[in-house]
């Protein structure tokens, strides 16, 4: 229910983070071609048994045509030093490319054994439904922004109705949620960090969390979720936080930037 997130860290820092996570007992590492750290993660993973690691990467929205999906996956495999991914995600929807074409490429990758599971990221309920409608392979995961200030209830409900696992990108709201008074109060009650409380809350809500930290100590602390209990009343207090704020999935995108690369 918890994985090592690697957004916005690279070099020796991401290698230390991944190693700290795997040594602490994480079994899941999450990256993406857009994170530009796959080569370093591959170096770290070389010290571990590949079958013991659930490895996820993602394809950028500018690469969602059929040939580019296949090429991007093969490039990610090369950088990561592996011959398969446990999970390959469409990083963001791209309205300029047919989702049918993208899903056809995903099916090919799965048939070839290069991808074991297919998923999406940052998809709304309607976008996920459309992808499910045209895909020849099950869509196992929707990785979305999810934290106490952005619970995306409609998306989560649709995922559960369609047996799609919800993964939390930015489960700590990039640390902004640490300042929330309710989170601080609950953390004080249990003598835990705000990060541990927020991650525990998400896991108990049935969401897979992918916290990112550049500190090996914090990576280890973020996994300390399973040897203590949070009262239902305290989880419901966090559920009821009356604030809505997205830290990255704001619904406004710059279609000219390199992430999307949609030409006119």
MOWO-V708479 format. One record per residue. N is the residue number from 1. PSI is psi in radians with two decimals (999 if undefined). NEAR is the number of other C-alpha atoms within 8 Angstrom. Layout:
BEGIN
n:N psi:PSI near:NEAR
n:N psi:PSI near:NEAR
END
This chain:
BEGIN
n:1 psi:0.03 near:6
n:2 psi:2.45 near:12
n:3 psi:2.91 near:13
n:4 psi:2.01 near:15
n:5 psi:2.56 near:11
n:6 psi:0.26 near:13
n:7 psi:2.40 near:7
n:8 psi:0.40 near:5
n:9 psi:2.52 near:10
n:10 psi:-3.04 near:11
n:11 psi:-2.56 near:8
n:12 psi:-0.46 near:7
n:13 psi:-0.81 near:9
n:14 psi:-0.59 near:14
n:15 psi:-0.74 near:13
n:16 psi:-0.69 near:10
n:17 psi:-0.81 near:14
n:18 psi:-0.78 near:13
n:19 psi:-0.73 near:10
n:20 psi:-0.71 near:12
n:21 psi:-0.82 near:13
n:22 psi:-0.67 near:9
n:23 psi:-0.52 near:7
n:24 psi:-0.26 near:8
n:25 psi:0.00 near:7
n:26 psi:2.52 near:12
n:27 psi:0.14 near:10
n:28 psi:2.26 near:11
n:29 psi:2.29 near:14
n:30 psi:2.20 near:12
n:31 psi:-2.93 near:14
n:32 psi:2.68 near:14
n:33 psi:-0.58 near:13
n:34 psi:-0.27 near:8
n:35 psi:-0.33 near:11
n:36 psi:0.68 near:8
n:37 psi:0.22 near:13
n:38 psi:-0.64 near:13
n:39 psi:-0.76 near:10
n:40 psi:-0.69 near:13
n:41 psi:-0.69 near:12
n:42 psi:-0.69 near:12
n:43 psi:-0.72 near:11
n:44 psi:-0.72 near:12
n:45 psi:-0.41 near:12
n:46 psi:-0.33 near:9
n:47 psi:0.03 near:6
n:48 psi:2.81 near:7
n:49 psi:2.08 near:8
n:50 psi:-0.67 near:8
n:51 psi:-0.25 near:5
n:52 psi:-0.08 near:7
n:53 psi:2.21 near:9
n:54 psi:1.93 near:11
n:55 psi:2.21 near:11
n:56 psi:2.40 near:14
n:57 psi:3.06 near:13
n:58 psi:2.62 near:12
n:59 psi:2.35 near:16
n:60 psi:2.65 near:14
n:61 psi:-0.41 near:13
n:62 psi:-0.14 near:10
n:63 psi:0.53 near:9
n:64 psi:-0.03 near:15
n:65 psi:2.79 near:10
n:66 psi:-0.98 near:10
n:67 psi:-0.66 near:7
n:68 psi:-0.60 near:9
n:69 psi:-0.84 near:14
n:70 psi:-0.80 near:11
n:71 psi:-0.71 near:8
n:72 psi:-0.73 near:11
n:73 psi:-0.80 near:9
n:74 psi:-0.64 near:8
n:75 psi:-0.69 near:8
n:76 psi:-0.75 near:11
n:77 psi:-0.73 near:12
n:78 psi:-0.81 near:9
n:79 psi:-0.63 near:9
n:80 psi:-0.20 near:13
n:81 psi:0.65 near:10
n:82 psi:2.83 near:9
n:83 psi:0.06 near:7
n:84 psi:2.73 near:9
n:85 psi:2.44 near:15
n:86 psi:-0.52 near:10
n:87 psi:2.29 near:13
n:88 psi:2.19 near:15
n:89 psi:2.54 near:13
n:90 psi:1.99 near:13
n:91 psi:-0.74 near:12
n:92 psi:2.60 near:10
n:93 psi:2.60 near:10
n:94 psi:1.85 near:9
n:95 psi:-0.18 near:5
n:96 psi:-0.10 near:5
n:97 psi:2.38 near:9
n:98 psi:2.22 near:8
n:99 psi:-0.46 near:10
n:100 psi:-0.74 near:9
n:101 psi:-0.75 near:11
n:102 psi:-0.81 near:13
n:103 psi:-0.53 near:13
n:104 psi:-0.72 near:11
n:105 psi:-0.70 near:12
n:106 psi:-0.72 near:13
n:107 psi:-0.71 near:11
n:108 psi:-0.79 near:8
n:109 psi:-0.66 near:11
n:110 psi:-0.73 near:12
n:111 psi:-0.60 near:7
n:112 psi:-0.09 near:7
n:113 psi:0.15 near:8
n:114 psi:-0.34 near:10
n:115 psi:2.23 near:14
n:116 psi:-0.59 near:11
n:117 psi:2.59 near:12
n:118 psi:2.51 near:15
n:119 psi:-3.05 near:12
n:120 psi:2.97 near:15
n:121 psi:2.43 near:13
n:122 psi:0.58 near:12
n:123 psi:2.39 near:13
n:124 psi:3.03 near:7
n:125 psi:-0.75 near:10
n:126 psi:-0.68 near:7
n:127 psi:-0.71 near:9
n:128 psi:-0.75 near:11
n:129 psi:-0.71 near:8
n:130 psi:-0.74 near:9
n:131 psi:-0.73 near:12
n:132 psi:-0.63 near:9
n:133 psi:-0.62 near:6
n:134 psi:-0.19 near:9
n:135 psi:2.46 near:12
n:136 psi:-0.01 near:7
n:137 psi:2.63 near:8
n:138 psi:2.45 near:8
n:139 psi:1.85 near:13
n:140 psi:-0.52 near:10
n:141 psi:2.54 near:13
n:142 psi:1.95 near:16
n:143 psi:2.07 near:12
n:144 psi:2.87 near:11
n:145 psi:2.15 near:15
n:146 psi:2.11 near:14
n:147 psi:3.07 near:14
n:148 psi:-0.34 near:10
n:149 psi:-0.03 near:13
n:150 psi:1.41 near:10
n:151 psi:-0.21 near:9
n:152 psi:0.99 near:8
n:153 psi:-0.71 near:6
n:154 psi:-0.75 near:7
n:155 psi:-0.79 near:9
n:156 psi:-0.76 near:10
n:157 psi:-0.74 near:8
n:158 psi:-0.70 near:9
n:159 psi:-0.77 near:13
n:160 psi:-0.63 near:9
n:161 psi:-0.43 near:7
n:162 psi:0.32 near:6
n:163 psi:0.72 near:7
n:164 psi:2.17 near:11
n:165 psi:2.38 near:11
n:166 psi:2.15 near:13
n:167 psi:2.46 near:13
n:168 psi:1.90 near:14
n:169 psi:2.51 near:11
n:170 psi:0.92 near:12
n:171 psi:-0.29 near:15
n:172 psi:0.22 near:13
n:173 psi:0.66 near:12
n:174 psi:0.72 near:8
n:175 psi:-0.11 near:7
n:176 psi:-0.60 near:8
n:177 psi:-0.21 near:12
n:178 psi:-0.44 near:10
n:179 psi:-0.11 near:7
n:180 psi:2.30 near:8
n:181 psi:-0.68 near:6
n:182 psi:-0.77 near:9
n:183 psi:-0.78 near:14
n:184 psi:-0.71 near:11
n:185 psi:-0.78 near:8
n:186 psi:-0.69 near:10
n:187 psi:-0.74 near:13
n:188 psi:-0.70 near:9
n:189 psi:-0.72 near:7
n:190 psi:0.04 near:6
n:191 psi:0.83 near:6
n:192 psi:2.88 near:9
n:193 psi:2.71 near:8
n:194 psi:-0.65 near:10
n:195 psi:-0.80 near:10
n:196 psi:-0.69 near:14
n:197 psi:-0.79 near:12
n:198 psi:-0.71 near:13
n:199 psi:-0.72 near:13
n:200 psi:-0.78 near:10
n:201 psi:-0.80 near:11
n:202 psi:-0.79 near:13
n:203 psi:-0.73 near:12
n:204 psi:-0.28 near:7
n:205 psi:0.14 near:6
n:206 psi:0.42 near:7
n:207 psi:2.37 near:12
n:208 psi:2.28 near:13
n:209 psi:2.50 near:14
n:210 psi:1.15 near:14
n:211 psi:2.51 near:14
n:212 psi:2.38 near:10
n:213 psi:2.50 near:10
n:214 psi:-0.08 near:10
n:215 psi:2.05 near:7
n:216 psi:-0.61 near:11
n:217 psi:-0.77 near:7
n:218 psi:-0.61 near:9
n:219 psi:-0.79 near:16
n:220 psi:-0.75 near:11
n:221 psi:-0.62 near:8
n:222 psi:-0.31 near:11
n:223 psi:-0.14 near:12
n:224 psi:1.25 near:8
n:225 psi:-0.17 near:9
n:226 psi:-0.02 near:6
n:227 psi:0.35 near:5
n:228 psi:2.77 near:5
n:229 psi:2.48 near:5
n:230 psi:2.28 near:8
n:231 psi:2.56 near:6
n:232 psi:-0.64 near:6
n:233 psi:-0.65 near:6
n:234 psi:-0.66 near:9
n:235 psi:-0.70 near:10
n:236 psi:-0.54 near:8
n:237 psi:-0.74 near:9
n:238 psi:-0.70 near:11
n:239 psi:-0.64 near:7
n:240 psi:0.09 near:6
n:241 psi:2.20 near:9
n:242 psi:1.18 near:5
n:243 psi:2.40 near:5
n:244 psi:2.02 near:6
n:245 psi:2.10 near:6
n:246 psi:2.36 near:10
n:247 psi:-0.34 near:7
n:248 psi:-0.58 near:5
n:249 psi:1.31 near:8
n:250 psi:-0.17 near:7
n:251 psi:-0.01 near:4
n:252 psi:2.06 near:5
n:253 psi:2.55 near:5
n:254 psi:1.74 near:6
n:255 psi:-0.20 near:7
n:256 psi:-0.24 near:8
n:257 psi:2.87 near:7
n:258 psi:-0.48 near:6
n:259 psi:-0.77 near:8
n:260 psi:-0.86 near:12
n:261 psi:0.63 near:10
n:262 psi:2.01 near:8
n:263 psi:2.73 near:4
n:264 psi:999 near:2
END
